[in-house]
Amino acid sequence: MDKRVYLGLAVIGFILPYSQFIPFLLENGVNISLIIHEITAYRLSAFAWLDVVITAVVVILAVFEEKIDYWWIPVAASLLVGPSCGLPLYLFLRK
């Protein structure tokens, strides 16, 4: 597969999550207790968040296992955006 596909998916993986998070921040500010409440308010939202956390851990472990150049880019993307951005960046940076 053309590596540019992974780069495009990383961009989409950045835009889509932040298209929901930025309006939340503009409306509520950085309200950590509200964020935690929203994450845990319903079993389905907790399920989704736990799935994202586990996926981010797997992406980070894969990055360190493979010892890729610029390893910090997919790690930072996974932690600051999510694996929807970090995983495609990892696949893009692989040799």
C-alpha positions as CSV (number, residue, x, y, z in Angstrom):
1,M,0.0,0.0,0.0
2,D,1.2,3.5,-0.7
3,K,2.5,5.1,2.5
4,R,0.7,8.3,1.7
5,V,-2.6,6.5,2.5
6,Y,-1.4,6.1,6.1
7,L,-0.5,9.8,6.2
8,G,-3.9,10.7,4.9
9,L,-5.5,8.5,7.5
10,A,-3.4,10.1,10.3
11,V,-4.7,13.5,9.2
12,I,-8.3,12.2,9.3
13,G,-7.5,10.5,12.6
14,F,-6.5,14.0,13.9
15,I,-9.4,16.0,12.4
16,L,-12.3,13.7,13.4
17,P,-11.6,13.4,17.1
18,Y,-10.7,17.1,17.5
19,S,-13.9,18.1,15.6
20,Q,-15.7,16.8,18.6
21,F,-13.2,17.8,21.4
22,I,-12.6,21.4,20.4
23,P,-16.3,22.4,20.6
24,F,-16.5,20.6,24.0
25,L,-13.5,22.7,25.2
26,L,-14.9,25.9,23.9
27,E,-18.2,25.2,25.7
28,N,-16.8,23.8,28.9
29,G,-13.1,24.7,29.2
30,V,-10.6,22.3,30.5
31,N,-13.0,20.8,33.1
32,I,-11.3,17.5,34.1
33,S,-14.1,16.4,36.4
34,L,-16.6,16.9,33.6
35,I,-14.4,15.0,31.1
36,I,-14.2,12.1,33.5
37,H,-17.9,12.2,34.2
38,E,-18.6,12.2,30.4
39,I,-16.3,9.3,29.9
40,T,-17.8,7.2,32.7
41,A,-21.5,8.4,32.4
42,Y,-22.5,5.4,30.3
43,R,-21.2,1.9,29.9
44,L,-20.9,2.4,26.1
45,S,-18.8,5.5,26.5
46,A,-16.6,3.8,29.1
47,F,-16.3,0.8,26.7
48,A,-15.1,3.1,23.9
49,W,-12.6,4.9,26.1
50,L,-11.2,1.7,27.5
51,D,-10.8,0.4,24.0
52,V,-9.0,3.5,22.9
53,V,-6.6,3.4,25.9
54,I,-5.7,-0.3,25.3
55,T,-5.2,0.5,21.6
56,A,-2.9,3.4,22.4
57,V,-0.8,1.2,24.7
58,V,-0.5,-1.4,21.9
59,V,0.6,1.3,19.4
60,I,3.2,2.7,21.8
61,L,4.6,-0.7,22.6
62,A,4.8,-1.5,18.9
63,V,6.6,1.7,18.2
64,F,9.2,0.9,20.9
65,E,9.4,-2.8,19.8
66,E,10.2,-1.8,16.2
67,K,12.6,1.0,17.2
68,I,11.5,3.3,14.3
69,D,13.1,6.6,13.6
70,Y,11.1,9.6,14.9
71,W,9.4,7.3,17.4
72,W,8.2,10.2,19.4
73,I,5.8,11.4,16.7
74,P,3.4,8.4,16.8
75,V,3.8,8.2,20.6
76,A,2.9,11.9,21.0
77,A,0.0,11.5,18.5
78,S,-1.4,8.5,20.4
79,L,-1.2,10.3,23.7
80,L,-2.4,13.8,22.6
81,V,-5.0,12.8,19.9
82,G,-5.4,9.0,20.1
83,P,-4.6,5.9,18.2
84,S,-6.7,7.0,15.3
85,C,-3.8,9.4,14.6
86,G,-0.9,7.5,16.2
87,L,-1.4,4.2,14.5
88,P,-1.4,5.5,10.9
89,L,1.6,7.7,11.7
90,Y,3.4,4.6,13.1
91,L,2.6,2.7,9.9
92,F,3.7,5.7,7.8
93,L,7.1,5.9,9.5
94,R,7.9,2.2,9.3
95,K,10.6,1.3,6.8
